Amino acid sequence: MYFIQTGYIEVLCKNEIETLIYYGKGSYFGEVGVLITGKRTLSVKSKSDSIVYYIMKDDLLTILDVFP
């Protein structure tokens, strides 16, 4: 799961040409991929200098155990 601190990213369609949506500061994405084990379905591309943080599935599940 990814958290955007600064910058903008675009989420691309499966063909990696068309843009579905843009995300900016304070947004997050990838939560479905963390909570449901499966193959990645979309790609993202940074559209500006960005700072993006991530959390791994095991770490997120540990936090959710403590803070349901």
CHARMM-style PDB file with segment names, atoms N, HN, CA, C and O in Angstrom:
ATOM      1  N   MET     1       0.862  -1.163   0.000  1.00  0.00      PROA
ATOM      2  CA  MET     1       0.000   0.000   0.000  1.00  0.00      PROA
ATOM      3  C   MET     1       0.906   1.221   0.000  1.00  0.00      PROA
ATOM      4  O   MET     1       1.917   1.250   0.701  1.00  0.00      PROA
ATOM      5  N   TYR     2       0.546   2.223  -0.781  1.00  0.00      PROA
ATOM      6  HN  TYR     2      -0.275   2.200  -1.351  1.00  0.00      PROA
ATOM      7  CA  TYR     2       1.388   3.395  -0.977  1.00  0.00      PROA
ATOM      8  C   TYR     2       0.670   4.669  -0.529  1.00  0.00      PROA
ATOM      9  O   TYR     2      -0.539   4.814  -0.707  1.00  0.00      PROA
ATOM     10  N   PHE     3       1.440   5.584   0.053  1.00  0.00      PROA
ATOM     11  HN  PHE     3       2.423   5.466   0.198  1.00  0.00      PROA
ATOM     12  CA  PHE     3       0.923   6.858   0.539  1.00  0.00      PROA
ATOM     13  C   PHE     3       1.729   7.976  -0.113  1.00  0.00      PROA
ATOM     14  O   PHE     3       2.959   7.952  -0.084  1.00  0.00      PROA
ATOM     15  N   ILE     4       1.047   8.950  -0.697  1.00  0.00      PROA
ATOM     16  HN  ILE     4       0.047   8.969  -0.720  1.00  0.00      PROA
ATOM     17  CA  ILE     4       1.723  10.044  -1.391  1.00  0.00      PROA
ATOM     18  C   ILE     4       1.873  11.227  -0.439  1.00  0.00      PROA
ATOM     19  O   ILE     4       0.884  11.795   0.023  1.00  0.00      PROA
ATOM     20  N   GLN     5       3.127  11.590  -0.152  1.00  0.00      PROA
ATOM     21  HN  GLN     5       3.931  11.129  -0.528  1.00  0.00      PROA
ATOM     22  CA  GLN     5       3.375  12.756   0.689  1.00  0.00      PROA
ATOM     23  C   GLN     5       3.428  14.019  -0.157  1.00  0.00      PROA
ATOM     24  O   GLN     5       2.842  15.038   0.206  1.00  0.00      PROA
ATOM     25  N   THR     6       4.131  13.954  -1.287  1.00  0.00      PROA
ATOM     26  HN  THR     6       4.608  13.126  -1.582  1.00  0.00      PROA
ATOM     27  CA  THR     6       4.183  15.088  -2.209  1.00  0.00      PROA
ATOM     28  C   THR     6       4.168  14.575  -3.635  1.00  0.00      PROA
ATOM     29  O   THR     6       4.523  13.426  -3.895  1.00  0.00      PROA
ATOM     30  N   GLY     7       3.755  15.435  -4.561  1.00  0.00      PROA
ATOM     31  HN  GLY     7       3.466  16.369  -4.350  1.00  0.00      PROA
ATOM     32  CA  GLY     7       3.770  15.086  -5.972  1.00  0.00      PROA
ATOM     33  C   GLY     7       2.439  14.553  -6.469  1.00  0.00      PROA
ATOM     34  O   GLY     7       1.437  14.550  -5.754  1.00  0.00      PROA
ATOM     35  N   TYR     8       2.458  14.100  -7.719  1.00  0.00      PROA
ATOM     36  HN  TYR     8       3.272  14.102  -8.301  1.00  0.00      PROA
ATOM     37  CA  TYR     8       1.268  13.554  -8.365  1.00  0.00      PROA
ATOM     38  C   TYR     8       1.625  12.285  -9.114  1.00  0.00      PROA
ATOM     39  O   TYR     8       2.684  12.199  -9.736  1.00  0.00      PROA
ATOM     40  N   ILE     9       0.751  11.312  -9.055  1.00  0.00      PROA
ATOM     41  HN  ILE     9      -0.109  11.382  -8.550  1.00  0.00      PROA
ATOM     42  CA  ILE     9       0.924  10.088  -9.834  1.00  0.00      PROA
ATOM     43  C   ILE     9      -0.348   9.863 -10.648  1.00  0.00      PROA
ATOM     44  O   ILE     9      -1.424  10.349 -10.299  1.00  0.00      PROA
ATOM     45  N   GLU    10      -0.197   9.114 -11.742  1.00  0.00      PROA
ATOM     46  HN  GLU    10       0.677   8.720 -12.026  1.00  0.00      PROA
ATOM     47  CA  GLU    10      -1.372   8.750 -12.528  1.00  0.00      PROA
ATOM     48  C   GLU    10      -1.515   7.237 -12.513  1.00  0.00      PROA
ATOM     49  O   GLU    10      -0.525   6.506 -12.553  1.00  0.00      PROA
ATOM     50  N   VAL    11      -2.757   6.776 -12.455  1.00  0.00      PROA
ATOM     51  HN  VAL    11      -3.562   7.370 -12.423  1.00  0.00      PROA
ATOM     52  CA  VAL    11      -3.063   5.350 -12.534  1.00  0.00      PROA
ATOM     53  C   VAL    11      -3.434   5.061 -13.977  1.00  0.00      PROA
ATOM     54  O   VAL    11      -4.320   5.702 -14.543  1.00  0.00      PROA
ATOM     55  N   LEU    12      -2.750   4.089 -14.568  1.00  0.00      PROA
ATOM     56  HN  LEU    12      -2.031   3.569 -14.108  1.00  0.00      PROA
ATOM     57  CA  LEU    12      -2.935   3.778 -15.982  1.00  0.00      PROA
ATOM     58  C   LEU    12      -3.822   2.557 -16.178  1.00  0.00      PROA
ATOM     59  O   LEU    12      -3.857   1.657 -15.339  1.00  0.00      PROA
ATOM     60  N   CYS    13      -4.539   2.539 -17.301  1.00  0.00      PROA
ATOM     61  HN  CYS    13      -4.511   3.270 -17.983  1.00  0.00      PROA
ATOM     62  CA  CYS    13      -5.329   1.366 -17.685  1.00  0.00      PROA
ATOM     63  C   CYS    13      -4.405   0.188 -17.947  1.00  0.00      PROA
ATOM     64  O   CYS    13      -3.183   0.338 -17.975  1.00  0.00      PROA
ATOM     65  N   LYS    14      -4.994  -0.980 -18.137  1.00  0.00      PROA
ATOM     66  HN  LYS    14      -5.986  -1.102 -18.113  1.00  0.00      PROA
ATOM     67  CA  LYS    14      -4.195  -2.170 -18.410  1.00  0.00      PROA
ATOM     68  C   LYS    14      -3.329  -2.016 -19.650  1.00  0.00      PROA
ATOM     69  O   LYS    14      -2.262  -2.625 -19.729  1.00  0.00      PROA
ATOM     70  N   ASN    15      -3.765  -1.212 -20.628  1.00  0.00      PROA
ATOM     71  HN  ASN    15      -4.632  -0.718 -20.563  1.00  0.00      PROA
ATOM     72  CA  ASN    15      -2.960  -1.003 -21.834  1.00  0.00      PROA
ATOM     73  C   ASN    15      -1.785  -0.056 -21.583  1.00  0.00      PROA
ATOM     74  O   ASN    15      -0.947   0.138 -22.464  1.00  0.00      PROA
ATOM     75  N   GLU    16      -1.722   0.529 -20.391  1.00  0.00      PROA
ATOM     76  HN  GLU    16      -2.403   0.371 -19.676  1.00  0.00      PROA
ATOM     77  CA  GLU    16      -0.672   1.449 -19.945  1.00  0.00      PROA
ATOM     78  C   GLU    16      -0.545   2.692 -20.825  1.00  0.00      PROA
ATOM     79  O   GLU    16       0.518   3.310 -20.885  1.00  0.00      PROA
ATOM     80  N   ILE    17      -1.631   3.054 -21.506  1.00  0.00      PROA
ATOM     81  HN  ILE    17      -2.495   2.552 -21.457  1.00  0.00      PROA
ATOM     82  CA  ILE    17      -1.645   4.255 -22.336  1.00  0.00      PROA
ATOM     83  C   ILE    17      -2.643   5.270 -21.775  1.00  0.00      PROA
ATOM     84  O   ILE    17      -2.319   6.449 -21.631  1.00  0.00      PROA
ATOM     85  N   GLU    18      -3.855   4.811 -21.459  1.00  0.00      PROA
ATOM     86  HN  GLU    18      -4.118   3.853 -21.576  1.00  0.00      PROA
ATOM     87  CA  GLU    18      -4.905   5.701 -20.970  1.00  0.00      PROA
ATOM     88  C   GLU    18      -4.804   5.888 -19.458  1.00  0.00      PROA
ATOM     89  O   GLU    18      -4.484   4.954 -18.722  1.00  0.00      PROA
ATOM     90  N   THR    19      -5.081   7.105 -19.014  1.00  0.00      PROA
ATOM     91  HN  THR    19      -5.340   7.864 -19.612  1.00  0.00      PROA
ATOM     92  CA  THR    19      -5.061   7.429 -17.589  1.00  0.00      PROA
ATOM     93  C   THR    19      -6.446   7.242 -16.997  1.00  0.00      PROA
ATOM     94  O   THR    19      -7.432   7.730 -17.549  1.00  0.00      PROA
ATOM     95  N   LEU    20      -6.526   6.535 -15.870  1.00  0.00      PROA
ATOM     96  HN  LEU    20      -5.725   6.139 -15.422  1.00  0.00      PROA
ATOM     97  CA  LEU    20      -7.799   6.367 -15.166  1.00  0.00      PROA
ATOM     98  C   LEU    20      -8.054   7.511 -14.200  1.00  0.00      PROA
ATOM     99  O   LEU    20      -9.148   8.073 -14.163  1.00  0.00      PROA
ATOM    100  N   ILE    21      -7.023   7.855 -13.405  1.00  0.00      PROA
ATOM    101  HN  ILE    21      -6.134   7.398 -13.435  1.00  0.00      PROA
ATOM    102  CA  ILE    21      -7.193   8.870 -12.365  1.00  0.00      PROA
ATOM    103  C   ILE    21      -5.818   9.384 -11.951  1.00  0.00      PROA
ATOM    104  O   ILE    21      -4.804   8.709 -12.132  1.00  0.00      PROA
ATOM    105  N   TYR    22      -5.807  10.581 -11.397  1.00  0.00      PROA
ATOM    106  HN  TYR    22      -6.630  11.129 -11.250  1.00  0.00      PROA
ATOM    107  CA  TYR    22      -4.591  11.150 -10.818  1.00  0.00      PROA
ATOM    108  C   TYR    22      -4.749  11.174  -9.310  1.00  0.00      PROA
ATOM    109  O   TYR    22      -5.846  11.399  -8.798  1.00  0.00      PROA
ATOM    110  N   TYR    23      -3.653  10.941  -8.597  1.00  0.00      PROA
ATOM    111  HN  TYR    23      -2.762  10.758  -9.012  1.00  0.00      PROA
ATOM    112  CA  TYR    23      -3.632  11.055  -7.141  1.00  0.00      PROA
ATOM    113  C   TYR    23      -2.545  12.028  -6.748  1.00  0.00      PROA
ATOM    114  O   TYR    23      -1.504  12.106  -7.400  1.00  0.00      PROA
ATOM    115  N   GLY    24      -2.789  12.778  -5.673  1.00  0.00      PROA
ATOM    116  HN  GLY    24      -3.635  12.715  -5.143  1.00  0.00      PROA
ATOM    117  CA  GLY    24      -1.813  13.754  -5.189  1.00  0.00      PROA
ATOM    118  C   GLY    24      -1.603  13.641  -3.697  1.00  0.00      PROA
ATOM    119  O   GLY    24      -1.970  12.649  -3.068  1.00  0.00      PROA
ATOM    120  N   LYS    25      -1.011  14.668  -3.152  1.00  0.00      PROA
ATOM    121  HN  LYS    25      -0.713  15.474  -3.663  1.00  0.00      PROA
ATOM    122  CA  LYS    25      -0.647  14.743  -1.739  1.00  0.00      PROA
ATOM    123  C   LYS    25      -1.799  14.277  -0.846  1.00  0.00      PROA
ATOM    124  O   LYS    25      -2.936  14.726  -0.991  1.00  0.00      PROA
ATOM    125  N   GLY    26      -1.482  13.371   0.078  1.00  0.00      PROA
ATOM    126  HN  GLY    26      -0.559  13.006   0.196  1.00  0.00      PROA
ATOM    127  CA  GLY    26      -2.479  12.867   1.022  1.00  0.00      PROA
ATOM    128  C   GLY    26      -3.263  11.668   0.522  1.00  0.00      PROA
ATOM    129  O   GLY    26      -4.036  11.084   1.281  1.00  0.00      PROA
ATOM    130  N   SER    27      -3.084  11.290  -0.727  1.00  0.00      PROA
ATOM    131  HN  SER    27      -2.456  11.765  -1.343  1.00  0.00      PROA
ATOM    132  CA  SER    27      -3.816  10.146  -1.287  1.00  0.00      PROA
ATOM    133  C   SER    27      -3.070   8.843  -1.007  1.00  0.00      PROA
ATOM    134  O   SER    27      -1.895   8.844  -0.639  1.00  0.00      PROA
ATOM    135  N   TYR    28      -3.769   7.758  -1.187  1.00  0.00      PROA
ATOM    136  HN  TYR    28      -4.724   7.757  -1.486  1.00  0.00      PROA
ATOM    137  CA  TYR    28      -3.155   6.441  -1.058  1.00  0.00      PROA
ATOM    138  C   TYR    28      -3.742   5.529  -2.124  1.00  0.00      PROA
ATOM    139  O   TYR    28      -4.823   5.783  -2.657  1.00  0.00      PROA
ATOM    140  N   PHE    29      -3.008   4.459  -2.426  1.00  0.00      PROA
ATOM    141  HN  PHE    29      -2.130   4.252  -1.993  1.00  0.00      PROA
ATOM    142  CA  PHE    29      -3.475   3.484  -3.404  1.00  0.00      PROA
ATOM    143  C   PHE    29      -2.792   2.150  -3.120  1.00  0.00      PROA
ATOM    144  O   PHE    29      -1.801   2.084  -2.393  1.00  0.00      PROA
ATOM    145  N   GLY    30      -3.332   1.106  -3.699  1.00  0.00      PROA
ATOM    146  HN  GLY    30      -4.137   1.159  -4.291  1.00  0.00      PROA
ATOM    147  CA  GLY    30      -2.757  -0.226  -3.529  1.00  0.00      PROA
ATOM    148  C   GLY    30      -3.319  -1.008  -2.358  1.00  0.00      PROA
ATOM    149  O   GLY    30      -2.832  -2.097  -2.051  1.00  0.00      PROA
ATOM    150  N   GLU    31      -4.343  -0.466  -1.694  1.00  0.00      PROA
ATOM    151  HN  GLU    31      -4.739   0.418  -1.944  1.00  0.00      PROA
ATOM    152  CA  GLU    31      -4.895  -1.149  -0.512  1.00  0.00      PROA
ATOM    153  C   GLU    31      -5.553  -2.471  -0.882  1.00  0.00      PROA
ATOM    154  O   GLU    31      -5.497  -3.424  -0.104  1.00  0.00      PROA
ATOM    155  N   VAL    32      -6.165  -2.546  -2.037  1.00  0.00      PROA
ATOM    156  HN  VAL    32      -6.211  -1.772  -2.669  1.00  0.00      PROA
ATOM    157  CA  VAL    32      -6.814  -3.789  -2.454  1.00  0.00      PROA
ATOM    158  C   VAL    32      -5.770  -4.878  -2.677  1.00  0.00      PROA
ATOM    159  O   VAL    32      -5.976  -6.030  -2.297  1.00  0.00      PROA
ATOM    160  N   GLY    33      -4.657  -4.511  -3.291  1.00  0.00      PROA
ATOM    161  HN  GLY    33      -4.489  -3.574  -3.600  1.00  0.00      PROA
ATOM    162  CA  GLY    33      -3.588  -5.471  -3.525  1.00  0.00      PROA
ATOM    163  C   GLY    33      -2.965  -5.996  -2.255  1.00  0.00      PROA
ATOM    164  O   GLY    33      -2.475  -7.125  -2.220  1.00  0.00      PROA
ATOM    165  N   VAL    34      -2.978  -5.179  -1.201  1.00  0.00      PROA
ATOM    166  HN  VAL    34      -3.376  -4.262  -1.230  1.00  0.00      PROA
ATOM    167  CA  VAL    34      -2.425  -5.607   0.086  1.00  0.00      PROA
ATOM    168  C   VAL    34      -3.391  -6.537   0.802  1.00  0.00      PROA
ATOM    169  O   VAL    34      -2.976  -7.541   1.380  1.00  0.00      PROA
ATOM    170  N   LEU    35      -4.664  -6.211   0.767  1.00  0.00      PROA
ATOM    171  HN  LEU    35      -5.001  -5.395   0.298  1.00  0.00      PROA
ATOM    172  CA  LEU    35      -5.642  -6.980   1.534  1.00  0.00      PROA
ATOM    173  C   LEU    35      -6.113  -8.239   0.816  1.00  0.00      PROA
ATOM    174  O   LEU    35      -6.516  -9.208   1.459  1.00  0.00      PROA
ATOM    175  N   ILE    36      -6.065  -8.230  -0.497  1.00  0.00      PROA
ATOM    176  HN  ILE    36      -5.738  -7.442  -1.020  1.00  0.00      PROA
ATOM    177  CA  ILE    36      -6.484  -9.402  -1.273  1.00  0.00      PROA
ATOM    178  C   ILE    36      -5.273  -9.899  -2.044  1.00  0.00      PROA
ATOM    179  O   ILE    36      -4.743  -9.185  -2.895  1.00  0.00      PROA
ATOM    180  N   THR    37      -4.835 -11.105  -1.757  1.00  0.00      PROA
ATOM    181  HN  THR    37      -5.266 -11.685  -1.066  1.00  0.00      PROA
ATOM    182  CA  THR    37      -3.677 -11.650  -2.453  1.00  0.00      PROA
ATOM    183  C   THR    37      -4.042 -11.899  -3.903  1.00  0.00      PROA
ATOM    184  O   THR    37      -5.016 -12.594  -4.195  1.00  0.00      PROA
ATOM    185  N   GLY    38      -3.284 -11.349  -4.783  1.00  0.00      PROA
ATOM    186  HN  GLY    38      -2.493 -10.785  -4.546  1.00  0.00      PROA
ATOM    187  CA  GLY    38      -3.552 -11.520  -6.201  1.00  0.00      PROA
ATOM    188  C   GLY    38      -2.546 -10.782  -7.041  1.00  0.00      PROA
ATOM    189  O   GLY    38      -1.629 -10.145  -6.525  1.00  0.00      PROA
ATOM    190  N   LYS    39      -2.722 -10.871  -8.327  1.00  0.00      PROA
ATOM    191  HN  LYS    39      -3.468 -11.389  -8.747  1.00  0.00      PROA
ATOM    192  CA  LYS    39      -1.832 -10.243  -9.279  1.00  0.00      PROA
ATOM    193  C   LYS    39      -2.130  -8.751  -9.393  1.00  0.00      PROA
ATOM    194  O   LYS    39      -3.282  -8.329  -9.284  1.00  0.00      PROA
ATOM    195  N   ARG    40      -1.102  -7.972  -9.608  1.00  0.00      PROA
ATOM    196  HN  ARG    40      -0.167  -8.315  -9.697  1.00  0.00      PROA
ATOM    197  CA  ARG    40      -1.246  -6.536  -9.823  1.00  0.00      PROA
ATOM    198  C   ARG    40      -2.113  -6.312 -11.062  1.00  0.00      PROA
ATOM    199  O   ARG    40      -1.940  -6.992 -12.073  1.00  0.00      PROA
ATOM    200  N   THR    41      -3.038  -5.367 -10.985  1.00  0.00      PROA
ATOM    201  HN  THR    41      -3.178  -4.814 -10.163  1.00  0.00      PROA
ATOM    202  CA  THR    41      -3.969  -5.170 -12.096  1.00  0.00      PROA
ATOM    203  C   THR    41      -3.739  -3.877 -12.868  1.00  0.00      PROA
ATOM    204  O   THR    41      -4.145  -3.778 -14.026  1.00  0.00      PROA
ATOM    205  N   LEU    42      -3.099  -2.884 -12.254  1.00  0.00      PROA
ATOM    206  HN  LEU    42      -2.769  -2.964 -11.313  1.00  0.00      PROA
ATOM    207  CA  LEU    42      -2.881  -1.596 -12.903  1.00  0.00      PROA
ATOM    208  C   LEU    42      -1.456  -1.123 -12.666  1.00  0.00      PROA
ATOM    209  O   LEU    42      -0.744  -1.661 -11.818  1.00  0.00      PROA
ATOM    210  N   SER    43      -1.052  -0.124 -13.412  1.00  0.00      PROA
ATOM    211  HN  SER    43      -1.630   0.314 -14.101  1.00  0.00      PROA
ATOM    212  CA  SER    43       0.261   0.481 -13.238  1.00  0.00      PROA
ATOM    213  C   SER    43       0.092   1.942 -12.851  1.00  0.00      PROA
ATOM    214  O   SER    43      -0.935   2.557 -13.137  1.00  0.00      PROA
ATOM    215  N   VAL    44       1.104   2.488 -12.199  1.00  0.00      PROA
ATOM    216  HN  VAL    44       1.938   1.988 -11.966  1.00  0.00      PROA
ATOM    217  CA  VAL    44       1.109   3.911 -11.864  1.00  0.00      PROA
ATOM    218  C   VAL    44       2.399   4.533 -12.380  1.00  0.00      PROA
ATOM    219  O   VAL    44       3.420   3.864 -12.536  1.00  0.00      PROA
ATOM    220  N   LYS    45       2.318   5.841 -12.641  1.00  0.00      PROA
ATOM    221  HN  LYS    45       1.488   6.384 -12.514  1.00  0.00      PROA
ATOM    222  CA  LYS    45       3.490   6.574 -13.121  1.00  0.00      PROA
ATOM    223  C   LYS    45       3.523   7.920 -12.409  1.00  0.00      PROA
ATOM    224  O   LYS    45       2.504   8.606 -12.315  1.00  0.00      PROA
ATOM    225  N   SER    46       4.694   8.294 -11.911  1.00  0.00      PROA
ATOM    226  HN  SER    46       5.521   7.737 -11.988  1.00  0.00      PROA
ATOM    227  CA  SER    46       4.843   9.591 -11.263  1.00  0.00      PROA
ATOM    228  C   SER    46       4.847  10.679 -12.329  1.00  0.00      PROA
ATOM    229  O   SER    46       5.546  10.565 -13.336  1.00  0.00      PROA
ATOM    230  N   LYS    47       4.068  11.729 -12.106  1.00  0.00      PROA
ATOM    231  HN  LYS    47       3.500  11.821 -11.288  1.00  0.00      PROA
ATOM    232  CA  LYS    47       3.969  12.840 -13.050  1.00  0.00      PROA
ATOM    233  C   LYS    47       4.763  14.060 -12.579  1.00  0.00      PROA
ATOM    234  O   LYS    47       4.812  15.073 -13.277  1.00  0.00      PROA
ATOM    235  N   SER    48       5.378  13.970 -11.413  1.00  0.00      PROA
ATOM    236  HN  SER    48       5.338  13.147 -10.846  1.00  0.00      PROA
ATOM    237  CA  SER    48       6.206  15.045 -10.881  1.00  0.00      PROA
ATOM    238  C   SER    48       7.155  14.426  -9.863  1.00  0.00      PROA
ATOM    239  O   SER    48       7.055  13.242  -9.542  1.00  0.00      PROA
ATOM    240  N   ASP    49       8.075  15.242  -9.362  1.00  0.00      PROA
ATOM    241  HN  ASP    49       8.156  16.204  -9.624  1.00  0.00      PROA
ATOM    242  CA  ASP    49       8.900  14.741  -8.264  1.00  0.00      PROA
ATOM    243  C   ASP    49       7.956  14.394  -7.126  1.00  0.00      PROA
ATOM    244  O   ASP    49       7.140  15.218  -6.712  1.00  0.00      PROA
ATOM    245  N   SER    50       8.068  13.175  -6.623  1.00  0.00      PROA
ATOM    246  HN  SER    50       8.731  12.505  -6.959  1.00  0.00      PROA
ATOM    247  CA  SER    50       7.127  12.686  -5.611  1.00  0.00      PROA
ATOM    248  C   SER    50       7.861  12.004  -4.479  1.00  0.00      PROA
ATOM    249  O   SER    50       8.925  11.415  -4.670  1.00  0.00      PROA
ATOM    250  N   ILE    51       7.281  12.090  -3.308  1.00  0.00      PROA
ATOM    251  HN  ILE    51       6.416  12.568  -3.153  1.00  0.00      PROA
ATOM    252  CA  ILE    51       7.722  11.292  -2.163  1.00  0.00      PROA
ATOM    253  C   ILE    51       6.569  10.359  -1.840  1.00  0.00      PROA
ATOM    254  O   ILE    51       5.471  10.804  -1.503  1.00  0.00      PROA
ATOM    255  N   VAL    52       6.826   9.061  -1.944  1.00  0.00      PROA
ATOM    256  HN  VAL    52       7.718   8.699  -2.218  1.00  0.00      PROA
ATOM    257  CA  VAL    52       5.795   8.048  -1.739  1.00  0.00      PROA
ATOM    258  C   VAL    52       6.310   7.047  -0.712  1.00  0.00      PROA
ATOM    259  O   VAL    52       7.415   6.521  -0.847  1.00  0.00      PROA
ATOM    260  N   TYR    53       5.510   6.790   0.305  1.00  0.00      PROA
ATOM    261  HN  TYR    53       4.613   7.217   0.414  1.00  0.00      PROA
ATOM    262  CA  TYR    53       5.836   5.796   1.320  1.00  0.00      PROA
ATOM    263  C   TYR    53       5.013   4.546   1.068  1.00  0.00      PROA
ATOM    264  O   TYR    53       3.950   4.609   0.450  1.00  0.00      PROA
ATOM    265  N   TYR    54       5.498   3.420   1.540  1.00  0.00      PROA
ATOM    266  HN  TYR    54       6.361   3.368   2.042  1.00  0.00      PROA
ATOM    267  CA  TYR    54       4.738   2.183   1.386  1.00  0.00      PROA
ATOM    268  C   TYR    54       4.744   1.391   2.678  1.00  0.00      PROA
ATOM    269  O   TYR    54       5.601   1.580   3.540  1.00  0.00      PROA
ATOM    270  N   ILE    55       3.770   0.501   2.796  1.00  0.00      PROA
ATOM    271  HN  ILE    55       3.073   0.347   2.095  1.00  0.00      PROA
ATOM    272  CA  ILE    55       3.707  -0.425   3.918  1.00  0.00      PROA
ATOM    273  C   ILE    55       3.461  -1.826   3.346  1.00  0.00      PROA
ATOM    274  O   ILE    55       2.619  -2.015   2.469  1.00  0.00      PROA
ATOM    275  N   MET    56       4.196  -2.776   3.851  1.00  0.00      PROA
ATOM    276  HN  MET    56       4.880  -2.622   4.564  1.00  0.00      PROA
ATOM    277  CA  MET    56       4.080  -4.157   3.386  1.00  0.00      PROA
ATOM    278  C   MET    56       2.860  -4.815   4.047  1.00  0.00      PROA
ATOM    279  O   MET    56       2.405  -4.381   5.105  1.00  0.00      PROA
ATOM    280  N   LYS    57       2.349  -5.852   3.411  1.00  0.00      PROA
ATOM    281  HN  LYS    57       2.719  -6.204   2.551  1.00  0.00      PROA
ATOM    282  CA  LYS    57       1.142  -6.527   3.873  1.00  0.00      PROA
ATOM    283  C   LYS    57       1.271  -7.019   5.309  1.00  0.00      PROA
ATOM    284  O   LYS    57       0.372  -6.783   6.116  1.00  0.00      PROA
ATOM    285  N   ASP    58       2.357  -7.692   5.646  1.00  0.00      PROA
ATOM    286  HN  ASP    58       3.087  -7.883   4.990  1.00  0.00      PROA
ATOM    287  CA  ASP    58       2.524  -8.224   7.003  1.00  0.00      PROA
ATOM    288  C   ASP    58       2.521  -7.115   8.047  1.00  0.00      PROA
ATOM    289  O   ASP    58       1.945  -7.273   9.123  1.00  0.00      PROA
ATOM    290  N   ASP    59       3.162  -5.996   7.733  1.00  0.00      PROA
ATOM    291  HN  ASP    59       3.630  -5.868   6.859  1.00  0.00      PROA
ATOM    292  CA  ASP    59       3.188  -4.870   8.667  1.00  0.00      PROA
ATOM    293  C   ASP    59       1.807  -4.258   8.841  1.00  0.00      PROA
ATOM    294  O   ASP    59       1.415  -3.915   9.957  1.00  0.00      PROA
ATOM    295  N   LEU    60       1.070  -4.120   7.750  1.00  0.00      PROA
ATOM    296  HN  LEU    60       1.388  -4.399   6.844  1.00  0.00      PROA
ATOM    297  CA  LEU    60      -0.289  -3.579   7.832  1.00  0.00      PROA
ATOM    298  C   LEU    60      -1.183  -4.495   8.659  1.00  0.00      PROA
ATOM    299  O   LEU    60      -1.957  -4.016   9.487  1.00  0.00      PROA
ATOM    300  N   LEU    61      -1.087  -5.798   8.446  1.00  0.00      PROA
ATOM    301  HN  LEU    61      -0.458  -6.187   7.773  1.00  0.00      PROA
ATOM    302  CA  LEU    61      -1.908  -6.739   9.215  1.00  0.00      PROA
ATOM    303  C   LEU    61      -1.574  -6.701  10.705  1.00  0.00      PROA
ATOM    304  O   LEU    61      -2.461  -6.848  11.545  1.00  0.00      PROA
ATOM    305  N   THR    62      -0.302  -6.505  11.032  1.00  0.00      PROA
ATOM    306  HN  THR    62       0.419  -6.386  10.349  1.00  0.00      PROA
ATOM    307  CA  THR    62       0.104  -6.370  12.432  1.00  0.00      PROA
ATOM    308  C   THR    62      -0.538  -5.128  13.063  1.00  0.00      PROA
ATOM    309  O   THR    62      -1.042  -5.178  14.186  1.00  0.00      PROA
ATOM    310  N   ILE    63      -0.511  -4.028  12.332  1.00  0.00      PROA
ATOM    311  HN  ILE    63      -0.102  -3.987  11.420  1.00  0.00      PROA
ATOM    312  CA  ILE    63      -1.133  -2.790  12.834  1.00  0.00      PROA
ATOM    313  C   ILE    63      -2.642  -2.985  12.993  1.00  0.00      PROA
ATOM    314  O   ILE    63      -3.220  -2.535  13.982  1.00  0.00      PROA
ATOM    315  N   LEU    64      -3.275  -3.642  12.043  1.00  0.00      PROA
ATOM    316  HN  LEU    64      -2.805  -4.007  11.239  1.00  0.00      PROA
ATOM    317  CA  LEU    64      -4.730  -3.864  12.112  1.00  0.00      PROA
ATOM    318  C   LEU    64      -5.120  -4.784  13.274  1.00  0.00      PROA
ATOM    319  O   LEU    64      -6.226  -4.680  13.802  1.00  0.00      PROA
ATOM    320  N   ASP    65      -4.214  -5.684  13.672  1.00  0.00      PROA
ATOM    321  HN  ASP    65      -3.315  -5.769  13.243  1.00  0.00      PROA
ATOM    322  CA  ASP    65      -4.475  -6.515  14.855  1.00  0.00      PROA
ATOM    323  C   ASP    65      -4.528  -5.674  16.120  1.00  0.00      PROA
ATOM    324  O   ASP    65      -5.345  -5.920  17.007  1.00  0.00      PROA
ATOM    325  N   VAL    66      -3.646  -4.673  16.197  1.00  0.00      PROA
ATOM    326  HN  VAL    66      -2.982  -4.473  15.477  1.00  0.00      PROA
ATOM    327  CA  VAL    66      -3.566  -3.821  17.391  1.00  0.00      PROA
ATOM    328  C   VAL    66      -4.650  -2.746  17.352  1.00  0.00      PROA
ATOM    329  O   VAL    66      -5.229  -2.403  18.382  1.00  0.00      PROA
ATOM    330  N   PHE    67      -4.919  -2.221  16.167  1.00  0.00      PROA
ATOM    331  HN  PHE    67      -4.448  -2.499  15.330  1.00  0.00      PROA
ATOM    332  CA  PHE    67      -5.910  -1.144  15.999  1.00  0.00      PROA
ATOM    333  C   PHE    67      -6.956  -1.557  14.971  1.00  0.00      PROA
ATOM    334  O   PHE    67      -6.907  -1.130  13.818  1.00  0.00      PROA
ATOM    335  N   PRO    68      -7.921  -2.409  15.406  1.00  0.00      PROA
ATOM    336  CA  PRO    68      -8.932  -2.893  14.445  1.00  0.00      PROA
ATOM    337  C   PRO    68      -9.830  -1.764  14.023  1.00  0.00      PROA
ATOM    338  OT1 PRO    68     -10.742  -1.967  13.221  1.00  0.00      PROA
TER     339      PRO     68
END
